[in-house]
Amino acid sequence: MYVVDLTGKTAIVFGVANHRSIAWAIAQILHQAGARLIIAYQNDRVRDTVEKLVEKWEGTILVECDVTEDSNVASVYSSIGQEIDTLDIIVHSIAYANKDDLGGAFLETGREGFRLALDISAYSLVPIVKYGAPLMGDDGGSVIAMTFQASTHVFPGYNVMGTAKAALENEVKQLASDLGLSNVRVNAISAGPLDTLSSRVISRYRDMKRVHAERSPMGRNITVNEVAKTALYLCSDLSSGVTGEIVHVDTGYNIMGL
């Protein structure tokens, strides 16, 4: 039996905001596998919550990071570079759009709302990898981003976030190409609907979840733990030959036509 052991590895996870965050589920399973965690939280508003989540994890580093500012991302990596030898894993689990842009007609998406969603949900992966990859040693490392099938299909209510996920997936492929010779692998997990605080502001989220369960081959929705286990696989040497991939964790929903 092959046991995933990440002892001696260091992972930075972007996107932990509360106990329902997909990023938190991933952070937990990486911690259980032995990795040292760096948790990058958005701002002071969520700091206390994040601190309580990791208070029993010895050696965990907390850093505030506003991903809309490249200088902030660079500064975060500069500071943690003084505390670790190498960085092995980067998890990008960040997405944001104005609530008004997650309902109604996509045609009504404003320029500023479009820019904001693409900036935070997609472009942020670029500086996060740009400044993080140099901290990865000769053995390279693994980068994971979170996406959704709305990157290629229309999910009414998801709107501009679908556009952002399409951009994110293309970035994953281009970054995988850029960093392949450095043995840095870049992949994304395309997860089915999950109950997070963010998903509940999507106007037709309940419909998305119901239809997913009805039409997927396995006849149910996924669990956050299933996403976390896939992340663990992508972070380990079990996936040493996998890069530039969009891995679906959706009980097979993506293969169905009807």
Beta strands, then each sheet from edge to edge (+ up, - down):
strand 1: 10-14
strand 2: 36-41
strand 3: 61-64
strand 4: 89-92
strand 5: 141-147
strand 6: 184-191
strand 7: 246-249
sheet 1: 3+ 2+ 1+ 4+ 5+ 6+ 7+
end
